[in-house]
Amino acid sequence: MNDAGANNRNDPEAWTRGGREFSSSREIYTRSLYRICLKFTTSEDEDEGKPEPATAYWTLYGRPTTIGNGGPNSHSPDSICRRMDDSMTGPAAGILTRVNDTDGEQATAHALRAGMTVGWQIRGDRGDAAVRVGKAKVFMTGKNGPDGGPTREAQILTLDADRWVLCKGASFAAGNSVFNVEDCIEAKQRITIHCSKGPMRGKLIDVQASRCPYVFGRAHQADLCIMDRELSRRHGAILYLPNRNGNGANKAKTGNGIFVLVDLESTNGSYMRLVGPYSMKGMGALGVGDEFIVGRTGFSVNHFDFGISEAIGARPTMEDRTVVIQNLMYEPSHGYYRNEPKEHLYELAMTSFAAVFDGHGGDECSNYLVEALPRHIRQAMLADRESLQSAIEQSRNTARGEQTEDAASELMRKILKAAYLRTDKEFITPKTAPQSGSTGATVILMGRRLFAANVGDSRVVLCRGGGQCVELTSDHKPSRPDEAARVRQAGGFILHKRVMGELAITRAFGDKSFKMGIKAMLEEEAEELAGGVNENEQARDLTAPLVSAEPEIASMVLSHTDEFLLLACDGLFDVFRSQDAVALARQELIAHRGEPAEVARILSDQAIRVRRSRDNVSILIVVLRPFWEL
């Protein structure tokens, strides 16, 4: 038996039925999360000055997380207590647990059907828990139907949104209303829904397949107008998908098709209650980005917590940009599913992206990078999908130390380098391309494998257990001998610590004039420059770019005890040593029991107001675990 198999025998949380990536907490390339960060999506009413719970809560591997109204001094204290939510039926109204082998094969089938599960599930045996259904949009086709009126179609925007089948016994909530599916009549392609709570309580609604998409909401134009202020105007819809069968418990076939509940990107969401056919284990499996409610308290599922501060400082303009994408499964530009085969998205689903871009000479380049760089990384990973899958499998089967490179990390380095260079080329190639540029400090988390890539002088710093500071990037400045040598090798020079006396960094996105090579920059003067090269010097490449967009990439495997990542521009590090910035951030995270956005703001204020930084100051803190609780 291999090491993973031996370890699994002693791990009650092991989920070998889910596949290799879920079988062990030691797995590197995995969608399975050791812990998840729950962010509140609803606020609790003020209760005589009682403090609002923290805005984030972390689950703990191997321990169930209960959600209810059981206070800390009660007989059944809850991990997350919401005393003011009187819609909860008591303590443990919702229970978050790992999916594991003891749940059985059927639970595994349901969980793997649930989008891109991270190995956790929510249950609520008393009907308190519900999961937000997939998103869709409904639009007019421009064609007329059989009755002469305009026809509508729907487009599903979320992977596996069709898992939420409206079969007999299903129950869903929207706003203040609860609806139950009373009957499914196959021959007539019709379902009958009963409203058990809300403004339409007691009413029966028949939904015909021919009327789908059947829109409900506050709008008078909706097929079902519900006067409920908690609903959006076009809140949700019932779709009919022909030639489809339900899966697992949802084998409710209606005229060779199924009725599916979707959310029309509403403010408060549409939720399938985990009762009846959805009460079985695995039905409430969750993925990154999913949302669920217990009672009326809402949560989102996150890989990590993060906070951003962007301050203009003493500069007249703000040219920095910051971006966080919890996983790259969906296209970064719009965040929607475009019908890619699910098996093509496995590697992207385990990959997170975060970056700080420090623009100069204008904000065009940094604005462009926010969307373009993660898009090109995603495209490159998809293009090399088969090779990446093979490399990951090879890495899993090769016994190496965690901190050594493996086949998958070596391939990802090539992918990231190509994506960086392609992004830069796309920006500078048009004749009308602006002359602005930008640094880039990025973090790519692929399972537990971290890649820190940078161009310029923005930094990525890791705080390990106990406050140990690890700089994962090295500034690209003319003061670095190797960088200065590269510039000179291309025929350039360093003057006043700047490339050609102008640019304070040696690598960057954009900066079009520095990418064309010294020969093109100086044109006829280039011949004289080349003729003046000392014969003892190595021949220079006068077509090489003076400023490069090729990143330096550090790679390592994160430990379950690592604490947080700090990404920031030089506006912070001009006045802070990395160790000092990490120490202050850690101190404030402990004092605030998290709250990374507030801590990032405190760090920024210290840089600008106390230490007198003269630049824009952009800070991103990515919290990897709640170290202040342990």
Order of alpha helices (4+ residues) and beta strands (2+ residues): alpha-beta-beta-beta-beta-beta-alpha-beta-beta-beta-beta-beta-beta-beta-beta-beta-beta-beta-beta-beta-beta-beta-beta-beta-beta-alpha-beta-alpha-alpha-alpha-beta-beta-beta-beta-beta-alpha-beta-beta-beta-alpha-alpha-beta-beta-alpha-alpha-alpha-beta
